[in-house]
Amino acid sequence: MTEPERPLSALPSSAARAAAFVAILLGGSAGGLIGYTLVKLQCHGECAAPKGIGTLTGALLAAGGMSIVAVLVLRAVGEWRQIEQRERANRNS
């Protein structure tokens, strides 16, 4: 099934945006788990606050990094589509 022709736009498809959002959530979850586990292994005694801080810090750092990757991927897909559209237009001319 071919994609319907749409005007060239910098806005990625809704499926691509949804996939990027899910990837950011998964990355943040993994970072939170890593932060929690890192503090859990090193802390002795009352560790509720440090575990929470470790979880939050890990989640924010991982989600931030994953969001950068997602933006770069979405931009690359947009450029790829632009190049393909230009090549198709040159072939049809």
One Martini backbone bead per residue (centre of mass of N, CA, C, O) as a GRO file, in nm:
protein
   93
    1MET     BB    1   0.094   0.038   0.025
    2THR     BB    2   0.064   0.360  -0.048
    3GLU     BB    3   0.130   0.675   0.007
    4PRO     BB    4  -0.018   0.953   0.023
    5GLU     BB    5  -0.020   1.248  -0.110
    6ARG     BB    6   0.168   1.514   0.036
    7PRO     BB    7   0.275   1.779   0.153
    8LEU     BB    8   0.556   1.913   0.234
    9SER     BB    9   0.678   1.851   0.571
   10ALA     BB   10   0.811   1.879   0.900
   11LEU     BB   11   0.582   1.703   0.986
   12PRO     BB   12   0.531   1.423   1.118
   13SER     BB   13   0.381   1.157   1.157
   14SER     BB   14   0.177   1.023   1.391
   15ALA     BB   15   0.326   0.753   1.418
   16ALA     BB   16   0.609   0.871   1.468
   17ARG     BB   17   0.534   1.035   1.720
   18ALA     BB   18   0.433   0.795   1.888
   19ALA     BB   19   0.697   0.634   1.882
   20ALA     BB   20   0.868   0.853   2.019
   21PHE     BB   21   0.706   0.867   2.282
   22VAL     BB   22   0.745   0.572   2.366
   23ALA     BB   23   1.056   0.581   2.370
   24ILE     BB   24   1.076   0.794   2.594
   25LEU     BB   25   0.927   0.633   2.810
   26LEU     BB   26   1.114   0.386   2.810
   27GLY     BB   27   1.376   0.539   2.873
   28GLY     BB   28   1.279   0.661   3.142
   29SER     BB   29   1.219   0.394   3.282
   30ALA     BB   30   1.504   0.279   3.264
   31GLY     BB   31   1.645   0.513   3.413
   32GLY     BB   32   1.489   0.483   3.677
   33LEU     BB   33   1.579   0.194   3.738
   34ILE     BB   34   1.880   0.253   3.744
   35GLY     BB   35   1.876   0.469   3.967
   36TYR     BB   36   1.750   0.297   4.186
   37THR     BB   37   1.959   0.063   4.185
   38LEU     BB   38   2.211   0.227   4.244
   39VAL     BB   39   2.115   0.327   4.524
   40LYS     BB   40   2.039   0.054   4.653
   41LEU     BB   41   2.337  -0.063   4.648
   42GLN     BB   42   2.463   0.195   4.831
   43CYS     BB   43   2.240   0.188   5.046
   44HIS     BB   44   2.190   0.233   5.405
   45GLY     BB   45   1.892   0.214   5.542
   46GLU     BB   46   1.743   0.507   5.497
   47CYS     BB   47   1.627   0.533   5.130
   48ALA     BB   48   1.385   0.688   5.006
   49ALA     BB   49   1.498   0.958   4.901
   50PRO     BB   50   1.739   0.856   4.731
   51LYS     BB   51   1.570   0.674   4.548
   52GLY     BB   52   1.393   0.900   4.431
   53ILE     BB   53   1.624   1.069   4.317
   54GLY     BB   54   1.744   0.848   4.137
   55THR     BB   55   1.493   0.801   3.968
   56LEU     BB   56   1.449   1.089   3.864
   57THR     BB   57   1.727   1.135   3.739
   58GLY     BB   58   1.730   0.892   3.547
   59ALA     BB   59   1.470   0.960   3.394
   60LEU     BB   60   1.547   1.244   3.290
   61LEU     BB   61   1.807   1.172   3.141
   62ALA     BB   62   1.693   0.950   2.954
   63ALA     BB   63   1.460   1.115   2.828
   64GLY     BB   64   1.637   1.342   2.718
   65GLY     BB   65   1.814   1.166   2.534
   66MET     BB   66   1.577   1.035   2.376
   67SER     BB   67   1.464   1.301   2.259
   68ILE     BB   68   1.705   1.365   2.085
   69VAL     BB   69   1.695   1.112   1.913
   70ALA     BB   70   1.404   1.149   1.808
   71VAL     BB   71   1.448   1.416   1.660
   72LEU     BB   72   1.669   1.315   1.467
   73VAL     BB   73   1.499   1.094   1.334
   74LEU     BB   74   1.265   1.273   1.231
   75ARG     BB   75   1.444   1.451   1.054
   76ALA     BB   76   1.562   1.227   0.875
   77VAL     BB   77   1.292   1.134   0.758
   78GLY     BB   78   1.220   1.405   0.628
   79GLU     BB   79   1.467   1.419   0.440
   80TRP     BB   80   1.419   1.156   0.294
   81ARG     BB   81   1.146   1.235   0.169
   82GLN     BB   82   1.252   1.477   0.013
   83ILE     BB   83   1.449   1.323  -0.166
   84GLU     BB   84   1.244   1.126  -0.290
   85GLN     BB   85   1.061   1.344  -0.415
   86ARG     BB   86   1.276   1.471  -0.595
   87GLU     BB   87   1.344   1.211  -0.758
   88ARG     BB   88   1.058   1.165  -0.868
   89ALA     BB   89   1.039   1.438  -1.017
   90ASN     BB   90   1.286   1.385  -1.205
   91ARG     BB   91   1.172   1.126  -1.342
   92ASN     BB   92   0.895   1.266  -1.447
   93SER     BB   93   1.045   1.497  -1.635
   0.00000   0.00000   0.00000
